[in-house]
Amino acid sequence: MEAVGKALHHRFAAKVILVNHESTLRGSVDTACANLAIKYNCLYLSAYQVIKKHVEEGTAWGQWLVANK
């Protein structure tokens, strides 16, 4: 039972890859990361996209980020 639990955990555990890049490379890096996420069955979440959405929607966090830019 323990071996099955470990196998399931290994197979379904979240896989996270953190990528830091220059803002001028954002488009090409986002595309490459999205393709890698598809290939290796990972979730790709762009910090830039999350921040941009919060700023555009005027959330409390987005307003705080703009104020502390």
C-alpha positions in Angstrom: 0.0 0.0 0.0 2.9 2.4 0.8 4.5 1.8 -2.6 1.2 2.5 -4.3 0.8 5.7 -2.3 4.3 6.9 -3.3 3.7 6.0 -6.9 0.4 8.0 -7.0 2.0 10.9 -5.2 4.9 11.0 -7.7 2.5 10.8 -10.6 0.0 13.4 -9.5 2.1 15.8 -7.4 2.2 19.3 -8.7 5.2 20.1 -10.9 6.4 23.7 -10.8 9.1 25.4 -12.9 10.0 28.9 -12.0 11.4 30.9 -14.9 13.0 34.3 -14.5 13.7 36.3 -17.6 14.1 39.8 -19.0 10.9 41.6 -19.7 12.0 42.2 -23.3 12.0 38.4 -23.9 8.5 37.9 -22.4 6.7 36.8 -25.6 9.2 34.2 -26.7 9.8 32.8 -23.2 6.1 32.6 -22.5 5.6 30.5 -25.7 8.5 28.2 -24.9 7.4 27.7 -21.3 3.8 27.0 -22.4 5.1 24.4 -24.9 7.2 22.8 -22.2 4.3 22.7 -19.8 2.2 20.9 -22.4 5.0 18.4 -23.2 5.7 17.5 -19.6 2.1 17.8 -18.3 2.8 20.8 -16.0 0.9 23.9 -15.2 2.5 27.1 -16.5 1.6 30.2 -14.7 3.1 33.5 -15.7 3.7 35.9 -12.8 3.7 38.7 -15.3 0.2 37.7 -16.5 -1.1 37.4 -13.0 0.2 40.8 -12.0 -1.0 42.5 -15.2 -4.5 41.1 -14.6 -4.7 42.4 -11.1 -3.5 45.8 -12.1 -5.9 46.0 -15.0 -8.9 44.8 -12.9 -8.0 47.3 -10.1 -8.0 44.7 -7.3 -6.7 45.7 -3.9 -3.4 43.8 -4.6 -3.1 45.4 -8.1 -3.6 48.9 -6.6 -1.0 48.1 -4.0 1.5 47.0 -6.6 0.9 50.2 -8.7 1.3 52.4 -5.6 4.6 50.6 -4.6 6.0 50.3 -8.1 
